[in-house]
């Protein structure tokens, strides 16, 4: 873990990333190079010479609120199964330039580029800062059951997704009381999907990309994973009922409101 050992405070985030990558692989949500994640590390103290030697790459747009920030990201075209075993060879440490118009890849990790979803990650991290939110981690993965759910036209809207997944299991509304953001199908890796995701992120911590997967933000990657896992459980219950030959009844509005009231009382 050459470059992970060199920079103080980096190794815990890399270990967390490796652990979550293993979860995704064993869940079957990470085919080939599917999925990506990032952690905003803030300002790290590093040798100025390291930054001077780092490879500099311009960004298509500026992210001024991320200026001077360090981010650890999964690498482009890397496999989660490999990241789980060798994080140093499958992650990318970057530093955003002083005006947020470029980034630098550290020399020790220069052979690995950041995920192709970098514009989405940067846009979301900047929005989280603007909104004064605590979340510093972002996870995107291809959840089989959720992707299957968005192949059914009647569940391709925020309201229908919320009502269905809330109704399958009490834990869903208990831990995701604000519901799920929904982004209609958009070409992956583009500024367009980043902008749509930013809008869907308002008031939400987990988002479904139609026919593509899930994205979650959290204070760490474990929290991101937990939110997505809860949605997957609800979707799995729905399909289990269907495969058994009957429609899932779901919880009633009264039952859901009862849980909401308990949540509100505990705030």
C-alpha positions in Angstrom: 0.0 0.0 0.0 2.8 2.4 -1.0 1.0 5.7 -1.5 -1.6 4.8 1.1 1.1 4.5 3.7 2.7 7.8 2.7 -0.2 10.2 3.4 -1.5 10.5 7.0 -5.2 9.8 7.4 -5.6 8.1 4.0 -5.3 4.4 5.0 -8.6 4.2 7.1 -10.6 5.6 4.1 -8.9 3.1 1.8 -9.7 0.2 4.1 -13.3 1.3 4.3 -13.4 1.5 0.5 -12.0 -2.0 0.2 -14.5 -3.4 2.7 -17.5 -1.9 0.8 -16.1 -3.1 -2.5 -16.1 -6.6 -1.1 -19.7 -6.3 0.0 -20.7 -5.1 -3.5 -18.9 -8.0 -5.2 -20.4 -10.6 -3.0 -23.9 -9.1 -3.5 -23.5 -9.5 -7.2 -23.8 -5.7 -7.8 -20.4 -5.2 -9.3 -20.1 -7.0 -12.6 -16.8 -6.3 -14.5 -15.9 -2.6 -13.7 -19.4 -1.7 -12.5 -19.9 0.8 -9.7 -17.8 3.6 -8.2 -17.2 5.4 -5.0 -15.5 8.4 -3.5 -14.6 9.9 -0.1 -13.9 13.6 0.4 -10.9 13.8 2.7 -10.7 17.6 3.1 -7.4 19.3 3.5 -4.5 16.9 4.1 -1.0 17.9 4.9 1.4 16.6 2.3 4.8 17.5 1.0 4.5 20.4 -1.4 6.9 18.6 -3.7 4.5 15.8 -4.1 1.8 18.1 -5.4 4.3 19.8 -7.8 5.2 16.5 -9.4 1.6 15.3 -9.6 0.0 14.9 -13.0 -2.4 17.8 -13.6 -5.6 17.4 -15.6 -8.1 20.2 -16.5 -11.8 19.8 -15.7 -14.6 20.7 -18.1 -16.1 22.9 -15.5 -15.0 24.6 -12.3 -15.8 23.3 -8.8 -14.7 26.2 -6.6 -16.0 24.8 -3.4 -13.8 21.8 -3.8 -10.6 23.9 -4.3 -7.8 22.5 -2.3 -9.7 19.3 -1.3 -8.4 15.8 -1.5 -10.6 13.0 -2.7 -10.0 9.2 -2.8 -11.9 7.5 -5.6 -12.3 4.1 -7.1 -10.2 3.9 -10.3 -11.5 3.9 -13.9 -12.0 0.4 -15.4 -11.1 -1.2 -12.1 -13.0 -4.2 -10.6 -14.5 -4.1 -7.1 -13.2 -7.7 -6.5 -9.7 -6.3 -7.1 -10.2 -3.1 -5.1 -11.3 -5.2 -2.1 -7.9 -7.1 -2.2 -5.6 -4.4 -3.4 -6.9 -0.9 -2.7 -3.7 0.9 -3.5 -3.7 -0.5 -7.1 -7.3 0.2 -7.7 -8.0 3.6 -6.2 -7.0 7.1 -7.2 -6.0 10.0 -4.9 -6.6 13.4 -6.4 -6.2 17.0 -5.3 -8.4 19.7 -6.7 -6.6 22.8 -7.9 -6.8 26.2 -6.2 -9.6 27.5 -8.4 -11.4 24.2 -8.7 -10.6 24.1 -12.5 -8.3 21.1 -12.5 -7.1 18.2 -10.5 -3.8 16.4 -9.9 -3.3 12.7 -9.6 -0.6 11.7 -7.2 2.6 10.3 -8.8 2.4 7.0 -7.0 -1.1 6.4 -8.3 -0.7 8.1 -11.7 -1.3 4.9 -13.6 -4.9 4.8 -12.3 -7.4 7.5 -13.5 -10.4 8.3 -11.4 -13.8 6.8 -12.2 -15.5 7.8 -15.4 -18.3 9.2 -13.3 -15.9 11.9 -11.9 -18.1 14.8 -13.0 -21.1 13.4 -11.0 -18.9 12.8 -8.0 -17.4 16.3 -8.0 -20.8 18.0 -8.6 -22.4 16.1 -5.8 -19.5 16.7 -3.3 -19.7 20.4 -4.2 -23.5 20.5 -3.7 -23.1 18.8 -0.3 -20.7 21.6 0.8 -23.0 24.3 -0.5 -26.0 22.8 1.4 -24.0 22.5 4.6 -24.5 18.7 4.7 -22.4 16.3 6.7 -22.1 13.6 4.0 -18.6 13.1 2.7 -18.9 9.8 0.9 -20.7 8.7 -2.3 -21.4 5.2 -3.6 -22.9 4.1 -6.9 -23.6 0.5 -7.6 -25.8 -1.8 -9.9 -28.4 -3.3 -7.6 -30.1 -6.1 -9.5 -33.5 -6.0 -7.8 -33.7 -2.2 -8.1 -32.7 -2.2 -11.8 -35.3 -4.9 -12.4 -37.9 -2.8 -10.6 -37.3 0.2 -13.0 -37.9 -2.2 -16.0 -41.6 -2.0 -14.9 -43.1 1.2 -16.2 -45.5 1.8 -13.3 -42.6 2.0 -10.9 -40.6 4.6 -12.8 -41.5 7.6 -10.7 -40.5 8.9 -7.3 -44.0 8.5 -5.7 -44.5 5.0 -7.0 -41.0 3.9 -5.9 -41.4 5.4 -2.5 -44.8 3.8 -1.9 -43.7 0.4 -3.1 -40.4 0.2 -1.2 -41.7 1.8 2.0 -44.6 -0.7 2.0 -42.5 -3.8 1.7 -40.7 -3.6 5.1 -40.8 -1.3 8.2 -37.1 -0.7 8.1 -37.3 1.1 4.8 -39.4 4.0 6.0 -37.7 3.9 9.4 -34.2 4.5 8.0 -35.1 6.3 4.7 -38.1 8.4 5.9 -37.5 11.1 3.3 -37.9 8.6 0.5 -35.9 8.0 -2.6 -34.8 10.5 -5.3 -35.5 9.2 -8.8 -33.7 10.0 -12.0 -35.2 8.9 -15.3 -32.9 7.1 -17.7 -30.0 9.3 -18.7 -26.7 8.5 -20.4 -24.2 7.5 -17.8 -21.0 9.5 -17.3 -22.4 12.8 -18.6 -22.9 16.3 -17.1 -26.7 15.7 -17.8 -26.9 12.8 -15.3 -24.9 14.8 -12.8 -27.3 17.7 -13.0 -30.4 15.5 -12.7 -28.8 13.7 -9.8 -28.2 17.1 -8.0 -31.8 17.9 -8.3 -32.9 14.5 -7.0 -30.5 14.7 -4.1 -32.3 17.7 -2.6 -33.8 16.2 0.6 -32.6 12.7 -0.1 -29.6 10.5 0.7 -30.3 7.7 -1.8 -31.3 7.9 -5.4 -32.4 5.4 -8.1 -31.1 5.9 -11.6 -33.7 4.3 -13.9 -32.4 1.0 -15.5 -29.0 1.7 -14.1 -28.7 1.4 -10.4 -28.5 3.3 -7.1 -26.5 6.2 -5.7 -26.2 7.1 -2.0 -24.4 9.7 0.0 -23.4 9.3 3.7 -21.0 10.3 6.3 -19.0 7.3 5.3 -19.2 4.5 2.8 -20.7 2.1 5.2 -23.7 4.4 5.7 -24.0 4.6 1.9 -24.0 0.9 1.6 -26.6 0.4 4.3 -29.1 2.7 2.7 -28.8 0.9 -0.7 -28.9 -2.5 1.0 -32.2 -1.5 2.7 -33.7 -0.6 -0.7 -32.5 -3.9 -2.2 -34.2 -5.8 0.6 -37.5 -4.2 0.0 -37.3 -4.8 -3.8 -36.3 -8.4 -3.2 -39.4 -8.9 -1.0 -41.6 -7.5 -3.7 -40.1 -9.9 -6.4 -40.2 -12.8 -4.0 -44.0 -12.3 -3.6 -44.4 -12.0 -7.4 -42.4 -15.1 -8.0 -44.6 -17.0 -5.5 -47.6 -16.1 -7.7 -49.2 -13.3 -5.8 -49.1 -9.5 -5.5 -47.4 -8.1 -2.4 -49.9 -6.5 -0.1 -47.6 -3.8 1.3 -48.1 -1.8 4.5 -51.1 0.5 4.8 -50.9 4.2 4.9 -51.9 4.1 8.5 -49.1 1.7 9.4 -46.5 3.8 7.5 -47.7 7.0 9.3 -47.4 5.2 12.6 -43.7 4.5 11.9 -43.2 8.1 10.7 -44.7 9.4 13.9 -42.3 7.2 16.0 -39.4 8.5 14.0 -40.5 12.2 14.5 -40.9 11.6 18.2 -37.3 10.4 18.5 -35.7 13.3 16.6 
